[in-house]
């Protein structure tokens, strides 16, 4: 019985040493492949989650053409039915809403509201 367990231990040790030498011989080829696969999966994930609309969004490109209104600060953008709107607020809480006109490529004031801007 003792001979069987010793023989089994020797075989296990030889198999482990063969596996260890295999890893040492092939570690230079396995490691780059492993990292390549990680980066490939990450790249596919990022491209799969990318937005379909163009970059930068239209409102970002149009923000440079916004007029400066004295006494008002820019308060934000929003889109509704493929139309881009911008808000301006003054210190008293009054709001001016501007709409971008695609046909004339300019901003036009469409609404003025009193006390509609938060502090």
The 8 nearest C-alpha neighbors of each residue, nearest first, counted from 0:
[[1, 3, 2, 4, 5, 6, 7, 8],
 [0, 2, 4, 3, 5, 6, 7, 8],
 [1, 3, 5, 0, 4, 6, 7, 8],
 [4, 2, 6, 0, 5, 1, 7, 8],
 [3, 5, 7, 1, 6, 2, 8, 0],
 [6, 4, 8, 2, 7, 3, 1, 9],
 [5, 7, 3, 9, 4, 8, 2, 10],
 [8, 6, 4, 10, 5, 9, 3, 11],
 [9, 7, 5, 11, 6, 10, 12, 4],
 [8, 10, 12, 6, 7, 11, 13, 5],
 [9, 11, 13, 7, 12, 8, 14, 6],
 [12, 10, 8, 14, 13, 9, 15, 7],
 [11, 13, 9, 15, 10, 14, 8, 16],
 [12, 14, 10, 16, 15, 11, 9, 17],
 [15, 13, 17, 11, 12, 16, 10, 18],
 [14, 16, 18, 12, 13, 17, 19, 11],
 [15, 17, 19, 13, 18, 14, 20, 12],
 [18, 16, 14, 20, 19, 15, 21, 13],
 [17, 19, 21, 15, 16, 20, 14, 22],
 [18, 20, 16, 22, 21, 17, 15, 23],
 [19, 21, 23, 17, 22, 18, 16, 24],
 [22, 20, 18, 24, 19, 23, 25, 17],
 [21, 23, 19, 25, 20, 26, 24, 18],
 [22, 24, 20, 26, 21, 25, 19, 27],
 [25, 23, 21, 22, 26, 20, 27, 28],
 [26, 24, 22, 28, 27, 23, 21, 29],
 [25, 27, 29, 23, 28, 22, 24, 30],
 [26, 28, 25, 29, 30, 31, 24, 23],
 [29, 27, 26, 25, 30, 31, 32, 24],
 [28, 30, 26, 32, 27, 31, 25, 33],
 [29, 31, 33, 32, 28, 26, 27, 34],
 [32, 30, 34, 33, 29, 35, 28, 27],
 [31, 33, 35, 29, 30, 34, 36, 28],
 [32, 34, 30, 36, 31, 35, 29, 37],
 [35, 33, 37, 31, 36, 32, 38, 30],
 [36, 34, 32, 38, 37, 33, 31, 39],
 [35, 37, 39, 33, 34, 38, 40, 32],
 [38, 36, 34, 40, 35, 39, 41, 33],
 [39, 37, 41, 35, 40, 36, 42, 34],
 [38, 40, 36, 42, 41, 37, 35, 43],
 [41, 39, 43, 37, 42, 38, 36, 44],
 [42, 40, 38, 44, 39, 43, 37, 45],
 [41, 43, 39, 45, 44, 40, 38, 46],
 [44, 42, 40, 46, 41, 45, 47, 39],
 [43, 45, 41, 47, 42, 46, 40, 48],
 [46, 44, 42, 48, 47, 43, 41, 49],
 [47, 45, 49, 43, 48, 44, 42, 41],
 [46, 48, 44, 45, 49, 43, 42, 50],
 [47, 49, 45, 46, 44, 50, 43, 51],
 [50, 48, 46, 47, 45, 51, 44, 52],
 [49, 51, 52, 48, 53, 54, 47, 46],
 [50, 52, 49, 53, 54, 48, 47, 46],
 [53, 51, 50, 54, 56, 55, 49, 57],
 [54, 52, 55, 56, 51, 50, 57, 49],
 [55, 53, 56, 52, 57, 50, 51, 59],
 [54, 56, 53, 59, 57, 60, 58, 52],
 [57, 55, 54, 59, 58, 53, 60, 52],
 [56, 58, 60, 59, 61, 55, 53, 54],
 [57, 59, 61, 60, 56, 62, 83, 76],
 [60, 58, 62, 57, 61, 56, 55, 63],
 [59, 61, 57, 58, 62, 63, 56, 55],
 [62, 60, 58, 63, 64, 59, 57, 65],
 [63, 61, 59, 65, 64, 60, 58, 57],
 [62, 64, 61, 65, 60, 59, 66, 58],
 [63, 65, 62, 61, 66, 105, 106, 60],
 [66, 64, 62, 63, 67, 106, 61, 105],
 [65, 67, 68, 64, 106, 63, 62, 105],
 [68, 66, 69, 65, 71, 72, 73, 70],
 [69, 67, 71, 66, 70, 72, 87, 73],
 [68, 70, 71, 67, 72, 89, 66, 87],
 [69, 71, 89, 68, 72, 90, 88, 67],
 [72, 70, 89, 88, 69, 68, 87, 73],
 [73, 71, 88, 87, 74, 89, 70, 68],
 [72, 74, 87, 75, 86, 88, 71, 85],
 [73, 75, 86, 87, 88, 72, 76, 85],
 [76, 74, 86, 85, 73, 77, 87, 84],
 [77, 75, 85, 84, 86, 78, 83, 74],
 [76, 78, 84, 83, 85, 79, 75, 58],
 [79, 77, 83, 82, 84, 81, 80, 76],
 [78, 80, 82, 81, 83, 77, 84, 76],
 [79, 81, 82, 78, 83, 77, 84, 98],
 [82, 80, 79, 78, 83, 84, 77, 57],
 [83, 81, 79, 78, 80, 84, 99, 98],
 [82, 84, 78, 99, 98, 77, 81, 58],
 [85, 83, 98, 77, 97, 76, 78, 99],
 [84, 86, 76, 97, 75, 96, 98, 77],
 [87, 85, 96, 74, 75, 95, 73, 97],
 [86, 88, 73, 95, 74, 72, 94, 71],
 [89, 87, 94, 71, 72, 93, 92, 116],
 [88, 90, 71, 91, 93, 92, 70, 72],
 [89, 91, 92, 88, 71, 93, 70, 118],
 [92, 90, 89, 93, 114, 88, 113, 116],
 [93, 91, 116, 114, 90, 89, 115, 88],
 [94, 92, 113, 114, 89, 88, 91, 112],
 [93, 95, 88, 112, 87, 111, 116, 115],
 [94, 96, 111, 87, 86, 110, 88, 97],
 [95, 97, 86, 110, 85, 109, 108, 111],
 [96, 98, 108, 85, 107, 84, 109, 106],
 [99, 97, 84, 107, 106, 83, 108, 100],
 [98, 100, 106, 83, 105, 101, 107, 84],
 [99, 101, 104, 105, 102, 103, 106, 98],
 [102, 100, 104, 103, 99, 105, 82, 106],
 [101, 103, 100, 104, 105, 99, 106, 82],
 [102, 104, 105, 101, 100, 106, 99, 107],
 [105, 103, 101, 100, 102, 99, 106, 64],
 [104, 106, 100, 103, 99, 107, 101, 64],
 [107, 105, 99, 98, 100, 97, 65, 108],
 [106, 108, 98, 97, 109, 99, 105, 100],
 [109, 107, 97, 96, 110, 98, 106, 95],
 [108, 110, 97, 96, 107, 98, 111, 95],
 [111, 109, 96, 95, 108, 112, 97, 94],
 [110, 112, 95, 94, 96, 113, 109, 93],
 [113, 111, 94, 93, 115, 110, 95, 114],
 [112, 114, 93, 115, 94, 92, 111, 116],
 [115, 113, 92, 93, 116, 112, 91, 94],
 [114, 116, 113, 93, 92, 112, 94, 117],
 [117, 115, 92, 114, 94, 93, 88, 118],
 [116, 118, 92, 115, 114, 88, 93, 91],
 [117, 116, 92, 90, 91, 88, 89, 115]]
